[in-house]
């Protein structure tokens, strides 16, 4: 039998050939992209197994800059340790009788001072002779109390940790993320103080109970603050997944370990009717604070666009590249305003143009799935991208403050994983909040904890903002 004849017109054959050629080109691009993504996946999987350099950012630069300060005029600001205001010991350092090089006589010219700041490995043991009596009227037991005492316990609990040692343990464990076992080791190495990790754990629980009233007032303070930064991260309590939340105001930091990361937990921290401004990373539950103003974090968007550019094809790179340019333009406007290079009116006009450019960009349609996801996210975030330009003296462009507040907790999580009990989690959020707030306000947390431990009745620490103190 003869083959059937092709009765289609030549134009149709040429169109089919062009279509076949186009499909071949698309297939080649898809295969090349698939191979590139496969290699990136293999590199990522191999990097998870490398323990020698867990924080590597890829291959080193071919011509890196020399480490250290630059020579000459580009050295930067020169500084040295300040002269101590207090001198505890003085030692004369006389001249040698003979020159150490040639053995000739030495003639005195002048005296120069040198200071040495050091620590002393010394543990103070105090013994309190507590007098105990009974009331002649009601027959109740009465005992004396010295201002340096931290407890009225005697008998089996007569040997106790002092407030300074406990304050140091709280800093090492709750702020620096060192486990109880290593805190005990540090106290023994540094001060010759032998203590068990269980003793430190129970002592920190008692310290957390004493600090409970202050913590409650800190929570009231963040609720009444006109501006807050919010963030959350995973946390473990008794091997169960919880979430560590942070609410940061200009004066106060509050941590809370809660069972979820939704709006109920955020509302438990700030209240459902919070009406201030919120900085956050764009997590959807935050927008359920309907009475609050919002600023979406530009750092997260910049990072997302950079990651998208690493995997996007040249045709799909237009959206993330344009978004990067618009966001950087907004940051440059902020910097120009802070340097008084642009007036408030000029800033408002430039902000309006910037928002219009972003709106026109997001009105387009996109074919790449990654670009579609980015555009969908930006359309939701669009009203909150440039709030910091509308209130340049009040708002930040990023949520970096909350990210930095979470960093000590993330370090602690990597070191010892979280808390073993709910009581430990409660102590964690209380003491971490007080330590971070003291650092934020520039106050001596050692003095605050010492004052708290030596008080015979519940007190509020001197870290509550004046306008919110009861």
GIDA-V113909 format. One record per backbone hydrogen bond with DSSP energy under -1.0 kcal/mol. CO is the residue of the C=O (numbers start at 1). NH is the residue of the N-H. E is the energy in kcal/mol with one decimal. If there is no record, write none. Layout:
# GIDA-V113909
co:nh:e
CO:NH:E
CO:NH:E
This chain:
# GIDA-V113909
co:nh:e
9:13:-1.4
10:14:-2.4
11:15:-2.1
12:16:-2.2
13:17:-2.3
14:18:-2.4
15:19:-2.5
16:20:-2.8
17:21:-2.5
18:22:-2.6
19:23:-2.6
20:24:-2.4
21:25:-2.2
22:26:-2.4
23:27:-2.5
24:28:-2.6
25:29:-2.3
26:30:-2.6
27:31:-2.8
28:32:-2.4
29:33:-2.8
30:34:-2.6
31:35:-2.4
32:36:-2.3
33:37:-2.6
34:38:-2.2
35:39:-2.1
36:40:-2.1
37:41:-2.4
38:42:-2.3
39:43:-2.4
40:44:-2.3
41:45:-2.6
42:46:-2.5
43:47:-2.2
44:48:-1.2
46:49:-1.0
53:56:-1.4
71:74:-1.0
72:75:-1.4
99:103:-1.3
104:99:-2.9
120:122:-1.8
128:130:-1.2
131:144:-2.2
133:142:-2.6
135:139:-1.1
140:135:-2.7
142:133:-4.0
146:149:-1.7
154:157:-1.2
155:158:-1.4
162:166:-2.1
163:167:-2.4
164:168:-2.2
165:169:-2.1
166:170:-2.3
167:171:-2.1
168:172:-2.5
169:173:-2.4
170:174:-2.5
171:175:-1.3
171:176:-1.9
172:178:-2.6
179:183:-2.2
180:184:-2.3
181:185:-1.6
182:186:-2.4
183:187:-2.3
184:188:-1.8
185:189:-2.6
186:190:-2.8
187:191:-1.9
187:193:-1.8
188:192:-1.3
196:200:-1.7
197:201:-2.3
198:202:-2.4
199:203:-2.3
200:204:-2.4
201:205:-1.7
202:206:-2.0
203:207:-2.1
204:208:-2.3
205:209:-1.9
206:210:-2.0
207:211:-1.6
211:215:-2.1
212:216:-2.2
213:217:-1.7
214:218:-1.9
215:219:-1.9
216:220:-1.6
217:221:-1.9
218:222:-1.9
219:223:-1.5
220:224:-1.6
226:277:-2.4
228:279:-2.5
229:248:-2.5
231:246:-2.2
233:244:-3.1
235:242:-3.9
236:419:-2.7
237:240:-1.7
240:237:-2.4
242:235:-2.5
243:258:-2.8
244:233:-1.7
245:256:-2.0
246:231:-1.4
247:254:-2.4
248:229:-2.5
252:249:-3.2
254:247:-2.5
256:245:-3.4
258:243:-2.7
262:266:-1.8
263:267:-3.1
264:268:-1.8
265:269:-1.2
266:270:-2.4
267:271:-2.6
271:274:-1.5
276:293:-2.3
277:228:-2.3
278:295:-2.0
279:230:-2.7
280:297:-1.7
283:286:-1.8
284:287:-1.6
285:288:-1.5
286:289:-1.5
288:290:-1.7
289:292:-1.2
293:278:-2.6
295:280:-1.8
297:301:-1.1
298:302:-2.8
299:303:-2.5
300:304:-2.2
301:305:-2.4
302:306:-2.3
303:307:-2.2
304:308:-2.0
305:309:-2.2
306:310:-1.1
308:312:-1.6
317:321:-1.7
318:322:-2.3
319:323:-2.6
320:324:-2.3
321:325:-1.9
322:326:-2.3
323:327:-2.6
324:328:-2.5
325:329:-2.0
326:330:-1.9
327:331:-2.1
328:332:-2.3
329:333:-2.0
330:334:-1.9
331:335:-2.1
332:336:-2.4
333:337:-2.1
334:338:-2.1
335:339:-1.4
336:341:-3.0
337:340:-1.5
343:347:-2.6
344:348:-2.2
345:349:-2.3
346:350:-2.5
347:351:-2.4
348:352:-2.1
349:353:-2.0
350:354:-2.2
351:355:-2.6
352:356:-2.0
353:357:-2.2
354:358:-2.1
355:359:-2.1
356:360:-2.5
357:361:-2.0
358:362:-2.1
361:364:-1.1
368:372:-2.4
369:373:-2.1
370:374:-2.2
371:375:-3.0
372:376:-2.3
373:377:-2.2
374:378:-2.6
375:379:-2.4
376:380:-1.4
377:381:-2.0
378:382:-1.5
381:384:-2.2
382:385:-1.1
384:296:-2.1
387:391:-1.6
391:394:-1.7
391:395:-2.5
397:298:-2.2
399:403:-1.7
400:404:-2.7
401:405:-1.8
402:406:-1.6
406:410:-2.3
407:411:-2.2
408:412:-2.2
409:413:-2.4
410:414:-2.0
411:415:-1.5
412:416:-2.8
413:417:-1.4
419:238:-2.7
421:425:-1.7
422:426:-2.2
423:427:-2.4
424:428:-2.2
425:429:-2.3
426:430:-1.9
427:431:-2.5
428:432:-2.2
429:433:-1.4
430:434:-2.0
431:435:-2.6
432:436:-2.3
433:437:-2.2
434:438:-2.4
435:439:-2.1
436:440:-2.4
437:441:-2.2
438:443:-2.6
444:448:-1.8
445:449:-2.6
446:450:-2.5
447:451:-2.5
448:452:-1.9
449:453:-2.7
450:454:-1.9
461:463:-1.9
465:468:-1.3
